[in-house]
Amino acid sequence: MRAPTGVQFVLSKSTPHGEAVAVITEVAASLRVLSIGGIDLTEPYAEHAVPPFGDGIVLVPWPNRVEDGLWIHEGSAQVLDITEPAMHNALHGLLRDRPYSVVERTPDAVTLAATVHPTRGYSFMLDTTVRYELVDDGIRVTHGVVNVGEKSAPYAVGTHPFLRLGNVPTYELTLAVAAGTRFETDARLNPIRESSVDGTGYDLRAGRLVADLDLDDAFGGVTSVDGVSHHRLTAPDGRFVELWQESDFAYVQVFTTRIFPKDGGLGTAIAVEPMTAPPNAFNSGQGLRWLEPGESWSGSWGIRYSGSNEGE
């Protein structure tokens, strides 16, 4: 039987940590598996399954939510399909269940492409790419886009990886997020204001135990060193997995769940999601990139592993 996520692109690379393996899917270009030296760095899902909770999928031309699927362009209401009925929002863009085609493939890398065609609420055309490349300590992911339409087009991108550190129970990991603000939300998880995390339980910069967290929150004020920010999950033995993102990815969503399908049952999982714009950016304009006809953009993020006795 064919996998519901289409063709499975298996990547491998010899590294100082052992063999690195990634599996990328045709549908949604999701990161289905990432391991290094036999240690899972993301939550894998079965080949016969659809991505649980959007595990690993690419979110374009907007990540997160557009409130009521409604936004205004040049004075006219644009109405997107409602893809989160319970909250009455348009969720995670237009390619979350669309197939990608192969542009280039090597044993340790693959570049996939998909076009965003004009549709209800989004009358623009974009050619998008995503490149997954295994590196010595994990994976590097690069997103690209070209406006192939005839008018300026709004664009943002994000992804939905769930991080893991091998067999260490996720609730025993400590999460540190390099972010100084949080987007407060209404009951439908749409932002109502951006506020400082100083003095609140949402200040994750020094690290908090995942067992103590209950999050579905977007963060801004992301701090970086040399143009790169780092968000880290650390095990009690000092090993860590971290998500890094370049400065154009100026926002990050953190989502925790206790009912993620894993290891034959349900358990705690945590998504750390790099985004170039926060929720509802089509309305706020915050972080939203407007691409002129023919204009292109690219940006990268990645996942890195470090053992307990290694330098940072």
JOPE-V772536 format. One record per backbone hydrogen bond with DSSP energy under -1.0 kcal/mol. NH is the residue of the N-H (numbers start at 1). CO is the residue of the C=O. If there is no record, write none. Layout:
# JOPE-V772536
nh co
NH CO
NH CO
This chain:
# JOPE-V772536
nh co
6 3
9 24
11 22
12 107
13 20
15 18
18 15
20 13
21 35
22 11
23 33
24 9
25 30
26 7
27 5
28 98
30 27
31 56
32 23
32 30
33 23
35 21
36 39
37 19
39 36
41 34
42 34
43 162
49 46
54 51
55 52
56 160
57 54
58 28
59 158
66 90
69 66
70 67
71 78
73 76
76 73
78 71
80 69
83 89
84 89
87 84
88 84
89 84
90 66
92 64
94 60
98 95
100 26
101 113
103 111
104 111
106 109
110 132
111 104
112 130
113 101
114 128
116 126
119 122
122 119
126 116
127 146
128 114
129 144
130 112
131 142
132 110
133 140
134 108
135 138
138 135
139 303
140 133
141 301
142 131
143 299
144 129
145 297
146 127
147 295
148 125
153 291
155 289
156 61
158 59
159 274
160 57
163 270
164 41
166 40
168 165
172 169
173 170
174 234
175 208
176 232
177 204
179 177
181 220
182 195
183 218
184 193
186 190
189 186
192 184
193 184
195 182
197 180
200 197
203 200
204 202
208 175
210 173
211 171
212 209
213 210
217 254
219 252
220 181
223 178
225 228
228 225
229 245
231 243
232 176
233 241
234 174
235 239
238 235
240 306
241 233
242 304
243 231
244 302
245 229
246 300
247 227
249 246
250 248
251 275
252 219
253 273
254 217
255 271
256 215
257 269
260 267
262 265
265 262
267 260
269 257
271 255
272 161
273 253
275 251
276 157
280 65
283 280
284 280
285 281
288 285
289 155
291 153
294 147
295 292
297 145
299 143
301 141
302 244
303 139
304 242
305 137
306 240
310 307
